């Protein structure tokens, strides 16, 4: 995955798509965007990946370092990271033959805020 930068359009989109579902009814587009983000984290392996990334002292983890703790193959882990990446929750940087991943804390916070009143 290529490194992506956050723009003001991305922030505005996150704020629009991720307003609290407890304060106002969602429109169809808002519900679709929110469902994509929540569906990406609605998997035990992906939840563990997010947790491991959040706990990483350097803020990033090499894809190779997920294999043993998760007991999954590298292709399976890469698939789950792609799902998280497509939802904007993680970003990866290729360094040699490995990819290092980090959380997008802003995107995660935007999803979390949808459940705040």
NULOLO-666313 format. One line per 5 residues: their letters; for each residue x, y, z of C-alpha. Coordinates in steps of 0.1 Angstrom, whole numbers. Layout:
N
a) X Y Z ~ ...
END
This chain:
117
xxxxx) 0 0 0 ~ 13 34 -8 ~ 14 61 18 ~ -15 85 15 ~ -17 119 30
xxxxx) -47 134 47 ~ -62 164 30 ~ -88 189 42 ~ -113 172 19 ~ -106 139 36
xxxxx) -112 155 70 ~ -144 171 58 ~ -156 139 43 ~ -149 120 76 ~ -168 146 95
xxxxx) -198 144 72 ~ -198 107 69 ~ -193 100 106 ~ -216 122 125 ~ -231 106 156
xxxxx) -258 82 147 ~ -273 90 182 ~ -280 126 175 ~ -296 126 140 ~ -308 102 114
xxxxx) -282 91 89 ~ -287 96 52 ~ -281 67 27 ~ -246 78 17 ~ -236 85 53
xxxxx) -248 50 63 ~ -230 33 35 ~ -197 50 44 ~ -201 43 81 ~ -210 6 73
xxxxx) -178 2 52 ~ -157 15 81 ~ -174 -6 108 ~ -175 -37 86 ~ -137 -34 82
xxxxx) -132 -37 119 ~ -159 -63 125 ~ -136 -92 123 ~ -115 -108 151 ~ -83 -108 132
xxxxx) -87 -72 121 ~ -95 -61 156 ~ -63 -78 168 ~ -43 -60 141 ~ -57 -27 151
xxxxx) -49 -35 188 ~ -14 -45 180 ~ -8 -14 159 ~ -22 8 186 ~ 1 -8 212
xxxxx) 33 -7 190 ~ 59 15 208 ~ 70 30 174 ~ 35 34 161 ~ 41 10 132
xxxxx) 46 -27 127 ~ 61 -48 99 ~ 37 -72 83 ~ 61 -99 90 ~ 57 -93 128
xxxxx) 20 -102 127 ~ 25 -138 115 ~ 35 -155 148 ~ 13 -136 172 ~ -18 -141 151
xxxxx) -10 -176 139 ~ -21 -167 104 ~ -2 -169 71 ~ 14 -137 57 ~ -10 -137 27
xxxxx) -40 -139 51 ~ -26 -110 72 ~ -20 -90 41 ~ -56 -95 30 ~ -69 -83 64
xxxxx) -46 -53 62 ~ -58 -45 27 ~ -94 -45 40 ~ -84 -21 68 ~ -64 0 43
xxxxx) -94 2 19 ~ -115 15 48 ~ -88 41 55 ~ -80 27 89 ~ -43 18 83
xxxxx) -16 30 59 ~ 15 11 48 ~ 49 20 36 ~ 70 -5 16 ~ 106 -8 28
xxxxx) 125 -33 8 ~ 104 -65 6 ~ 83 -57 36 ~ 55 -33 43 ~ 52 -14 76
xxxxx) 17 -4 88 ~ 4 23 111 ~ -30 33 122 ~ -49 63 109 ~ -59 76 143
xxxxx) -81 103 128 ~ -102 78 108 ~ -105 55 138 ~ -116 84 160 ~ -142 95 134
xxxxx) -157 60 134 ~ -156 59 172 ~ -174 93 174 ~ -204 79 155 ~ -214 61 187
xx) -209 92 209 ~ -241 112 217
END
